[in-house]
Amino acid sequence: MDAEGMLEVIGFLSVYPEFESVKLEKVVFTLANSKVLIQESLWNEFTLQARYLLTAHNLSTATQGNTVTGIINRLKIDGDIEIGSVVGTPKDSWELSSYGRELTQLKASVVGGFITCTLM
């Protein structure tokens, strides 16, 4: 990985420290993938924010698998007990994480609804 890539990983993990336990290779790959999918010409000064949100969304939903079709809520109690639920069926995968929902809102305000972005 080059110096620029490492700086991106450090920047991402400083904003979203909840992903520090994810394998570095997976974070690097997902960040690189977001660079291809988020077009700077559309996002302008919000490009990095959009890339980080897309990366966080993809990392957070990667563990859910393809069988999950709803908004996931999870609560851990005393480290041993975990309660989970799937609520409804989202209109698309962006509803599956808070990062995806935030990215959708950002897209609506920055890019607008008339442009279809390639967001996986």
C-alpha positions as CSV (number, residue, x, y, z in Angstrom):
1,M,0.0,0.0,0.0
2,D,1.3,3.4,-0.9
3,A,1.5,6.4,1.5
4,E,-1.7,8.0,0.2
5,G,-3.6,4.7,0.7
6,M,-2.3,4.4,4.3
7,L,-3.4,8.0,5.0
8,E,-6.9,7.2,3.7
9,V,-7.1,4.2,6.0
10,I,-5.9,6.2,9.0
11,G,-8.4,9.0,8.2
12,F,-11.2,6.6,7.8
13,L,-10.4,4.8,11.1
14,S,-10.1,8.1,12.9
15,V,-13.6,9.1,11.8
16,Y,-15.1,5.5,12.3
17,P,-13.0,3.8,15.0
18,E,-15.7,1.1,15.3
19,F,-14.0,-0.5,12.3
20,E,-10.6,-0.8,13.9
21,S,-11.1,-4.5,14.5
22,V,-11.8,-5.2,10.8
23,K,-8.9,-6.8,8.9
24,L,-6.8,-4.1,7.4
25,E,-6.9,-5.7,4.0
26,K,-10.7,-5.5,4.0
27,V,-10.7,-1.9,4.9
28,V,-8.1,-1.1,2.2
29,F,-10.1,-3.0,-0.4
30,T,-13.4,-1.4,0.6
31,L,-11.9,2.1,0.6
32,A,-10.3,1.5,-2.8
33,N,-13.7,0.3,-4.2
34,S,-15.4,3.4,-2.9
35,K,-12.9,5.5,-4.8
36,V,-14.1,3.9,-8.0
37,L,-17.8,4.2,-7.2
38,I,-17.9,7.8,-5.9
39,Q,-17.3,10.2,-8.7
40,E,-15.5,13.4,-7.5
41,S,-17.1,15.4,-10.3
42,L,-20.5,14.8,-8.8
43,W,-19.7,15.0,-5.1
44,N,-17.1,17.8,-5.1
45,E,-16.0,18.8,-1.6
46,F,-18.2,16.0,-0.2
47,T,-16.3,13.2,-2.0
48,L,-14.3,12.1,0.9
49,Q,-17.3,12.1,3.2
50,A,-19.3,10.0,0.7
51,R,-16.4,7.6,0.3
52,Y,-16.1,7.1,4.0
53,L,-19.9,6.6,4.4
54,L,-20.0,4.1,1.5
55,T,-17.0,2.2,3.1
56,A,-18.6,2.2,6.5
57,H,-21.9,1.0,5.0
58,N,-20.3,-1.8,3.1
59,L,-18.2,-2.9,6.0
60,S,-21.1,-2.9,8.4
61,T,-23.4,-4.8,6.1
62,A,-20.8,-7.3,5.0
63,T,-21.3,-9.4,8.1
64,Q,-25.1,-9.5,7.6
65,G,-25.0,-11.7,4.6
66,N,-27.4,-11.8,1.7
67,T,-30.2,-13.4,3.6
68,V,-31.0,-10.4,5.7
69,T,-33.8,-8.2,4.3
70,G,-34.6,-5.6,6.9
71,I,-33.3,-3.0,9.3
72,I,-31.1,-4.7,11.8
73,N,-31.3,-3.7,15.5
74,R,-29.0,-5.4,17.9
75,L,-28.6,-4.9,21.7
76,K,-25.9,-6.5,23.8
77,I,-26.6,-6.9,27.5
78,D,-23.8,-7.9,29.9
79,G,-21.6,-9.1,27.1
80,D,-23.3,-12.5,27.0
81,I,-26.9,-11.8,26.0
82,E,-27.6,-10.4,22.5
83,I,-31.0,-9.4,21.4
84,G,-31.6,-8.9,17.6
85,S,-34.4,-8.1,15.3
86,V,-35.1,-7.4,11.7
87,V,-37.8,-4.8,11.1
88,G,-39.6,-4.5,7.8
89,T,-38.2,-4.8,4.3
90,P,-36.2,-1.8,3.2
91,K,-36.7,-0.3,-0.2
92,D,-33.0,-0.9,-0.9
93,S,-29.8,-1.9,0.8
94,W,-29.0,1.6,1.9
95,E,-31.6,1.3,4.7
96,L,-29.7,-1.6,6.3
97,S,-27.2,0.7,8.1
98,S,-27.1,4.2,9.6
99,Y,-24.1,4.9,7.2
100,G,-26.2,4.0,4.2
101,R,-29.1,6.2,5.3
102,E,-26.7,9.1,5.9
103,L,-25.2,8.6,2.5
104,T,-28.6,8.6,0.9
105,Q,-29.4,11.9,2.6
106,L,-26.1,13.4,1.6
107,K,-26.6,12.3,-2.0
108,A,-30.1,13.9,-2.1
109,S,-28.7,17.2,-0.8
110,V,-25.4,17.3,-2.7
111,V,-26.0,15.4,-6.0
112,G,-29.7,15.6,-6.2
113,G,-32.4,13.1,-7.0
114,F,-32.1,13.4,-10.8
115,I,-28.7,11.8,-11.0
116,T,-28.2,8.1,-10.5
117,C,-24.9,7.4,-8.8
118,T,-23.2,4.1,-9.1
119,L,-23.3,3.1,-5.4
120,M,-23.1,-0.7,-5.6
